[in-house]
């Protein structure tokens, strides 16, 4: 049990801390196609490890099969891992800010934690509810009902309140990362991203009923996202960022197709992992480039403001 707890707590804590420190809306959007692609990684132990690192634990049959090679699996172990992860994340915040920690800084990190781990918490809790008959511990099912309810409904309501509630002008300043770099018409798109991720509930249902067909749902979700980005290419202040997302979703489609073929053809995994490597490099490059694009846009706005004041 201790090995599984350490494995998932360390992986999820490191991911949460790293992404919270480099947090940007484009970063979270750019990782999402990669998360979708890795949901289809079910053909080998290396596939499962990659999925654990990026997506976390969903309690799928193949995951349980592979985790038993490390140590005997119990359902409550993952709940303990999440509790330890959350504790480590909060210890990090306390150590970083110490006496400078304020209510708004603390809440900001909690919001980032939930956004970063939304897909993991959503699919894990949803899959447990789908397979409640296989779980002997009633309290675990009850806790997952609360987790699923909070992540799916309450958290969305909290985000909506911070962006459009009565005190939105205060919250938008304190939690500006929720709306940064969006076109003013699309300030709500952090909410839309969580809705995109919630679409994976269809994948999980199909996975439990017809496992071999579930990856095709991931292709459909990718194509839906691509169409939305084509028709709403002004989501971000700079259109180039949206085109970057379209490219990342196309790479996600290629990865899923390779995963499907990997079940039938022996050496497809080589192509799959080559595309995986290209995908990771592309995500890093696009995020590095997005920082430059955003900085240049800010500088352009400052120069325009100075010129207007000079003319006046």
C-alpha positions as CSV (number, residue, x, y, z in Angstrom):
1,X,0.0,0.0,0.0
2,X,2.8,2.5,1.0
3,X,4.4,2.2,-2.5
4,X,1.2,3.1,-4.3
5,X,0.5,6.0,-2.0
6,X,4.0,7.4,-2.4
7,X,3.9,6.9,-6.2
8,X,0.7,8.8,-6.8
9,X,1.2,11.4,-4.1
10,X,4.6,12.4,-5.4
11,X,3.5,12.4,-9.1
12,X,0.4,14.5,-8.5
13,X,2.0,16.9,-6.0
14,X,4.9,17.6,-8.3
15,X,2.6,18.1,-11.3
16,X,0.3,20.4,-9.2
17,X,3.1,22.5,-7.9
18,X,4.9,22.8,-11.2
19,X,1.8,23.8,-13.2
20,X,0.6,26.2,-10.5
21,X,3.9,28.1,-10.7
22,X,3.9,28.3,-14.5
23,X,0.1,28.7,-14.7
24,X,-1.4,30.4,-17.6
25,X,-4.7,29.9,-19.4
26,X,-2.9,28.9,-22.6
27,X,-0.8,26.4,-20.7
28,X,-3.9,24.6,-19.3
29,X,-5.6,24.7,-22.7
30,X,-2.5,23.3,-24.4
31,X,-2.2,20.4,-22.0
32,X,-5.8,19.3,-22.5
33,X,-5.4,17.7,-26.0
34,X,-2.4,15.8,-24.5
35,X,-4.7,14.6,-21.6
36,X,-7.3,13.4,-24.1
37,X,-4.6,11.5,-26.1
38,X,-3.2,9.7,-23.1
39,X,-6.7,8.4,-22.1
40,X,-6.2,6.1,-25.1
41,X,-2.9,4.8,-23.8
42,X,-3.9,1.3,-22.5
43,X,-1.7,-1.2,-24.4
44,X,1.4,-1.5,-22.2
45,X,2.9,-0.7,-18.8
46,X,4.8,2.3,-20.4
47,X,1.4,3.5,-21.7
48,X,-0.1,3.3,-18.2
49,X,2.9,5.1,-16.6
50,X,2.5,8.0,-19.0
51,X,-1.2,8.2,-18.3
52,X,-0.5,8.2,-14.5
53,X,2.0,11.0,-14.8
54,X,-0.2,13.3,-16.8
55,X,-3.8,12.3,-16.1
56,X,-3.6,10.5,-12.7
57,X,-5.6,7.5,-11.7
58,X,-9.1,6.6,-13.1
59,X,-9.6,3.1,-11.7
60,X,-9.8,1.4,-15.1
61,X,-9.3,-2.4,-15.3
62,X,-6.0,-2.2,-17.1
63,X,-4.7,0.2,-14.4
64,X,-5.6,-2.1,-11.6
65,X,-4.0,-5.0,-13.5
66,X,-0.7,-3.1,-13.8
67,X,-0.7,-1.6,-10.3
68,X,-1.0,-5.1,-8.8
69,X,2.4,-5.8,-10.3
70,X,3.8,-3.1,-7.9
71,X,1.6,-3.9,-4.9
72,X,-1.9,-5.2,-4.1
73,X,-4.4,-2.5,-4.9
74,X,-7.2,-1.2,-2.6
75,X,-9.7,1.4,-3.6
76,X,-9.2,3.6,-0.5
77,X,-5.4,3.9,-1.3
78,X,-6.1,6.5,-4.0
79,X,-8.3,8.6,-1.7
80,X,-5.4,8.6,0.8
81,X,-3.0,9.6,-2.0
82,X,-5.2,12.6,-2.9
83,X,-5.4,13.7,0.7
84,X,-1.6,13.5,1.0
85,X,-1.2,15.3,-2.3
86,X,-3.5,18.1,-1.1
87,X,-1.6,18.3,2.2
88,X,1.8,18.5,0.4
89,X,0.4,21.2,-1.9
90,X,-0.7,23.3,1.0
91,X,2.6,22.8,2.9
92,X,4.4,24.1,-0.2
93,X,2.2,27.2,-0.2
94,X,2.8,27.8,3.5
95,X,6.6,27.3,3.1
96,X,6.7,29.6,0.0
97,X,4.7,32.6,1.5
98,X,5.0,32.1,5.2
99,X,3.8,35.4,6.9
100,X,3.1,37.0,3.5
101,X,0.3,34.5,2.8
102,X,-3.1,36.1,2.3
103,X,-6.6,34.8,1.9
104,X,-6.6,35.7,-1.8
105,X,-3.2,34.1,-2.5
106,X,-4.3,30.9,-0.7
107,X,-7.6,30.7,-2.6
108,X,-5.8,31.4,-5.9
109,X,-3.7,28.3,-5.4
110,X,-6.7,26.2,-4.5
111,X,-8.4,27.2,-7.7
112,X,-5.3,26.4,-9.7
113,X,-5.1,23.0,-8.0
114,X,-8.6,22.1,-8.9
115,X,-8.3,23.4,-12.5
116,X,-5.0,21.4,-13.0
117,X,-6.4,18.2,-11.5
118,X,-10.0,18.6,-12.8
119,X,-9.9,15.7,-15.3
120,X,-8.3,13.4,-12.8
121,X,-10.8,14.0,-10.0
122,X,-13.8,14.1,-12.4
123,X,-13.1,10.8,-14.2
124,X,-11.8,9.0,-11.1
125,X,-14.9,9.8,-9.0
126,X,-17.2,9.2,-12.0
127,X,-15.7,5.8,-12.7
128,X,-16.1,4.7,-9.1
129,X,-19.8,5.7,-9.2
130,X,-20.2,3.7,-12.4
131,X,-18.6,0.6,-10.8
132,X,-20.0,1.0,-7.3
133,X,-21.0,-2.6,-7.2
134,X,-17.4,-3.7,-7.3
135,X,-16.4,-1.6,-4.2
136,X,-16.9,-3.0,-0.8
137,X,-16.2,0.2,1.2
138,X,-19.5,2.2,1.3
139,X,-17.8,5.3,2.8
140,X,-15.5,5.5,-0.3
141,X,-18.6,5.5,-2.6
142,X,-20.2,8.3,-0.4
143,X,-17.0,10.4,-0.5
144,X,-16.8,10.0,-4.2
145,X,-20.4,11.2,-4.6
146,X,-19.4,14.4,-2.8
147,X,-16.2,14.8,-4.8
148,X,-18.0,14.3,-8.1
149,X,-20.8,16.7,-7.1
150,X,-18.3,19.3,-5.9
151,X,-16.0,19.1,-9.0
152,X,-18.8,18.9,-11.5
153,X,-21.3,21.5,-10.1
154,X,-20.0,23.4,-7.1
155,X,-16.6,24.3,-8.6
156,X,-18.1,25.5,-11.8
157,X,-20.4,27.7,-9.7
158,X,-17.5,29.1,-7.7
159,X,-15.6,30.0,-10.9
160,X,-18.7,31.6,-12.4
161,X,-19.2,33.7,-9.2
162,X,-15.6,34.9,-9.4
163,X,-15.9,35.9,-13.0
164,X,-19.5,37.2,-13.2
165,X,-20.7,37.5,-9.6
166,X,-21.7,40.5,-7.6
167,X,-18.1,41.2,-6.5
168,X,-16.6,40.3,-9.9
169,X,-14.6,43.6,-10.1
170,X,-12.8,42.6,-6.9
171,X,-12.4,38.9,-7.8
172,X,-11.3,39.6,-11.4
173,X,-8.4,41.7,-9.9
174,X,-7.5,39.2,-7.2
175,X,-7.9,36.1,-9.4
176,X,-6.9,37.7,-12.7
177,X,-5.3,34.4,-13.9
178,X,-8.9,33.2,-14.6
179,X,-9.4,35.7,-17.4
180,X,-5.8,36.7,-18.4
181,X,-5.1,36.9,-22.1
182,X,-8.6,36.1,-23.2
183,X,-10.4,38.3,-25.6
184,X,-12.8,40.4,-23.4
185,X,-15.8,38.6,-25.1
186,X,-14.5,35.2,-24.0
187,X,-13.7,35.8,-20.3
188,X,-15.8,32.8,-19.5
189,X,-13.6,30.3,-21.4
190,X,-12.1,28.9,-18.2
191,X,-15.6,27.6,-17.5
192,X,-15.9,26.2,-21.0
193,X,-12.6,24.3,-20.6
194,X,-14.0,22.5,-17.6
195,X,-17.1,21.7,-19.7
196,X,-14.9,20.3,-22.5
197,X,-13.2,18.0,-19.9
198,X,-16.6,17.0,-18.5
199,X,-17.4,15.6,-22.0
200,X,-15.1,12.7,-21.2
201,X,-17.8,11.2,-19.1
202,X,-19.1,9.8,-22.4
203,X,-15.7,8.2,-23.0
204,X,-15.8,6.6,-19.5
205,X,-19.3,5.2,-20.0
206,X,-18.4,3.7,-23.4
207,X,-15.1,2.3,-21.9
208,X,-17.0,0.4,-19.2
209,X,-19.5,-1.0,-21.8
210,X,-17.5,-1.4,-25.0
211,X,-13.8,-0.8,-24.1
212,X,-12.5,-1.3,-27.7
213,X,-14.8,1.5,-29.0
214,X,-14.0,4.1,-26.3
215,X,-11.1,5.7,-28.1
216,X,-13.3,6.8,-30.9
217,X,-15.1,9.0,-28.5
218,X,-11.8,10.8,-27.8
219,X,-11.5,11.4,-31.5
220,X,-14.9,13.0,-31.6
221,X,-14.2,15.2,-28.6
222,X,-11.0,16.4,-30.4
223,X,-12.8,17.2,-33.6
224,X,-15.5,19.1,-31.6
225,X,-12.7,21.2,-30.0
226,X,-11.1,21.8,-33.4
227,X,-14.4,23.0,-34.9
228,X,-15.0,25.4,-32.0
229,X,-11.5,26.9,-32.3
230,X,-12.0,27.3,-36.1
231,X,-15.2,29.2,-35.6
232,X,-14.1,31.1,-32.4
233,X,-10.5,31.9,-33.4
234,X,-10.5,35.1,-31.3
235,X,-10.8,33.3,-27.9
236,X,-7.3,34.7,-26.9
237,X,-6.1,38.2,-27.6
238,X,-3.8,36.8,-30.3
239,X,-5.2,34.4,-32.9
240,X,-1.9,32.6,-33.2
241,X,-2.5,31.0,-29.8
242,X,-5.8,29.5,-31.1
243,X,-4.0,28.1,-34.1
244,X,-1.5,26.5,-31.8
245,X,-4.3,24.7,-30.0
246,X,-5.7,23.4,-33.3
247,X,-2.3,21.9,-34.1
248,X,-2.1,20.3,-30.6
249,X,-5.6,18.7,-31.1
250,X,-4.4,17.4,-34.5
251,X,-1.4,15.8,-32.8
252,X,-3.8,14.4,-30.2
253,X,-5.9,12.8,-32.9
254,X,-2.7,11.2,-34.4
255,X,-1.8,9.8,-31.0
256,X,-5.2,8.3,-30.5
257,X,-5.2,6.7,-33.9
258,X,-1.8,5.2,-33.2
259,X,-3.1,3.9,-29.9
260,X,-6.0,2.2,-31.7
261,X,-3.6,0.7,-34.3
262,X,-1.2,-0.4,-31.6
263,X,-3.8,-3.0,-30.5
264,X,-3.6,-4.6,-34.0
265,X,-0.1,-4.0,-35.3
266,X,3.1,-4.9,-33.5
267,X,5.4,-1.9,-34.3
268,X,2.9,0.9,-34.2
269,X,4.0,1.8,-30.7
270,X,7.3,3.2,-32.2
271,X,5.4,5.7,-34.3
272,X,3.1,6.4,-31.3
273,X,6.0,7.3,-29.0
274,X,7.7,9.4,-31.7
275,X,4.5,11.4,-32.1
276,X,4.3,11.6,-28.3
277,X,7.8,13.1,-28.1
278,X,7.0,15.6,-30.9
279,X,3.8,16.4,-29.0
280,X,5.7,17.2,-25.7
281,X,8.3,19.3,-27.6
282,X,5.5,21.2,-29.4
283,X,3.6,21.9,-26.1
284,X,6.8,23.3,-24.6
285,X,7.7,25.4,-27.7
286,X,4.2,26.8,-28.0
287,X,4.1,27.8,-24.3
288,X,7.5,29.4,-24.6
289,X,6.4,31.2,-27.7
290,X,3.1,32.2,-26.1
291,X,5.0,34.1,-23.4
292,X,6.8,36.2,-26.1
293,X,3.5,36.8,-28.0
294,X,1.7,37.9,-24.9
295,X,4.6,40.1,-23.8
296,X,4.8,41.7,-27.3
297,X,1.0,42.4,-27.2
298,X,1.3,44.1,-23.8
299,X,4.2,46.2,-25.0
300,X,2.2,47.2,-28.1
301,X,-0.7,48.3,-26.0
302,X,1.6,50.3,-23.8
303,X,3.2,52.1,-26.8
304,X,-0.3,52.8,-28.3
305,X,-1.4,54.3,-24.9
306,X,1.7,56.5,-24.7
307,X,1.2,57.7,-28.3
308,X,-2.4,58.5,-27.7
309,X,-1.4,60.5,-24.6
310,X,1.3,62.3,-26.5
311,X,-1.2,63.3,-29.3
312,X,-3.6,64.6,-26.7
